[in-house]
């Protein structure tokens, strides 16, 4: 069965037209205020130092409806990362319940509701696998920016300006609140003000769609020294599950 389905999970959420890493053509970073640059660098360096970690992302996505109104859909995603080449995400939400696996050799997407799965050969690191998924199959990944070892450079690749807003609370945790401006999107990030500068919240706003739909992610339940068994990242299909194929995107996508 040759088909193409959209898997709406935290790290493969392409509902918004723009997203941080791949929005528009690559350009040099713009002007970023020193305090914003420092806070983002600290977060990037800290995340890079983590060998294995888990977190929960509570996401909401705006979708445009008839007569210009907006609908909002929710999703909770548990994410497991073991560098350099293991990644898993379990997603439950209003629109779909799905899972994502990367075991160092294959990317696997499983739709629990439809009981179908697709598997792509993608050896290498987590970063290489995610880039392959985006380039070959147009599977975009906003939150995966935070997994890259060079998260700072990836996040600021298309930024025209960055600003430090202030110290604000996210669920009682004091955070550095930053905002960044790009051609198609604006994005905000809240980074914990502590010795463990974890991202606690992110909002991506699409500027070229009417009503400015947003993707919002609240990140909590961080475990930064998790012990994750290898079999956690291996997908074993249910007996009744059907394997499908995701078609690659042509040059004229």
N, C-alpha and C positions, 0 to 999 in steps of 0.2 A: 504494500500500500504506500503510494507516494503522496505525501501531503506535507503541508507546512502549518504548524500551529505556533501560537504565541504563548510562551510560558511566562506568566507574570509572577516572578519571584523577586525577592529583594534585590539581588544582584543582577537580575535580568529584567528590569522594569523599564520598558520603552514606551509607556503611555504618554509621557511628556515628549514633545517634539525635540526639545533640546536637552542635553545633559552635559556634565562637566567635561569629561575627557575628550569626547569626539564631536563637540558642537562646532561646526564650521571648520575652516582651514586652520592649520596650526599657525601660530604667530608668537612673537616674542612676548614675554610677560610685560605687563604695563607697570604703572607706578603703584606700588603697594606701600602703605604707611608702615614705618618701622615697627610699631607695636603689633600690628597685624601680621607682619612678616615674621617677627620673633615667635608669636604664639603658634602660627601655622608650622614653622620649622620645628618647634619643640614637640608638637603633636606628631609630625612626620617621623622625627628621629626616634621618638618613644615607640611608636607602632612598629618601626623597622626593627627595633631591638627584641620584639616579642617573637619567640619561636613557635609558640602554640597558644591560641586564645579562643574564647567563645564569647558571644554576645547575643542579645535579643534586640531586634529592630522592630519597632511598632510603626508601620508606615500608613500614610493616607495619601491617596491620589485623587486629584480633581479630574473629572471628565465633563466635557461640554455636552449639554443636552439641548433639546429643542427650545426655541424662543430665547436662546442666549443664556439660559440658566445653567448652573453647575451642579453636578452630583459628586459626592465624595464616597470613596470606597476604602475600606480598611484591610490591613493584612499584618499578621505577626509572623516574623521570620526568626528562627534560631539558626545562627551561623557558627560554623566550626572551621577553624583554620589551623593547619599544621604545616609550617614551612619546611621545604620549599615547594612541595608538590601535592598537597592534600587540601581539599576544600569540600564542605558540605553545607547545604542550606535546606531547612524544612520550613515550608510556608503554609499557613492557613489563613484564608481570607474570604471576603465577601464574594469575589469573582472566581476564585480557584484555590484548590489545595494541591500543592505540588512540592517536588523535591529535586534538588540538584546535587550531583556528585562529581568530584574529580579525584581520581585515584592515582594520578601520575601517568596514566596511559590513555584513559578515556574520560570524556565528558559525557555524563548521562543526565537526561531530563526525564522525570517521571511525573505524569499527571494522575494524581490519585482518583480524581472524579471520573475521568474517562478510561482509566486503567490502561494507559498507553505510555510507551517510553521511546526515547530516541537516544542513540549512542553515537558519539563522534570520536574518532581516534585523534588524540591531541597530546602526544607526549611532551614532556618538558616541565617547566615551572608553572605555578599558578598564574603568574603574569602572562606567560607565553600562551597558555591555554585560553585565557580570557580575551587576549588580543586576537587570537585565531577565531574564536567564536564571533567576535564583533566584525572582523574583516571579511570572513568567509560567509557568515550566515546572518549578519546584521542583528546580532543579539547584543543589545546595548546594556551597559552595566554602570549605573551611577555610583552605587555604594562600593563597587570594587576599587574605585580610586584610592580608598583608604587602605587597601591591602598591598598596593604596590610599594616596593622598597623605597622608591623615590617619590613618595606621595606628594611632597611639596611641589616638585617640578611638574608632575602630572596634573595636579589640581590647578596650577597657575598658568598652564600652557597657553590658554586663550584669554587670559584675564587682561582687561584694560586698566582697571584700578581696583585697589583693595583698601578697606577702611576698618579701623578699630572703633566699634560702637561703644563698648563699655563692659563692665562686669555685671552680668545678669544671671538670675537663677534658672536652672532647669531641674524641676522636681527636687528643689531644695539644695541643689549642688551649685556652688558659685562657678561661673564659666566666663571665659573671654568670648564676647560676642563679636564676630567679624562678618563683613559683607563684601562680596566681590562682584564686579560688573563685567559681563561679556556681551557679545553682539546679540545673541538670541536669548540669553538667560541672565538672571541675577541669582546668586546663591549666597546663603548665609550658613555659618557654622558656629556652634557653641562648643568651646574646648574647655575642659575642666581645669580650673585654676589650682593646681596642686603639683606634687612631685610625679603624679601619674596623669599627664595631660591627655586624657582620652576624649575623643569626640562624643558629645552627649546629644546633639541635635543637629539636623541639617534641613534646610528648606531650599528647594530649587524652584524658581518662578520662571515660567515661559513668557517671554515678552511679545512674541509675534502672534500669539493666539488671543482672541478676544476674551476679556475677563481675567487674563493672567492666571491660568490654572497652575496649581502648585503640587509638587511632590514633597511630603514632609516625613522625616524619619526621626523617631526618638530612640536613642540607643542606650540600653541599660543591661544589667546583669552581666557585666564584663567579668570574665575570669582570665587573668593574664598569665597564668602559669598552669594552664590546664594539662592534664594527662589524657591524651586522646588515642585510643587504640586504632591500629591500622584498619581493622575491619569496619570501623565506623564510616569509612569513606568508600567502601565497596558496595555497589548496588547489586542486589540479587532480585531479579524480577519475579513478581508473583506468578504462579503457574498459569493463571488466566490472562495475564497481561499481554497486550499486543505490541510488537515492535513496529515502529514507523520510521520514516526517513524525513529529515529536514532538508529541503532543497537548498543548495548554495545560492547565494545572491550573485547575479551576473554583473558584468562591468557597468551596465547602465542602471544600477539600482537607484 
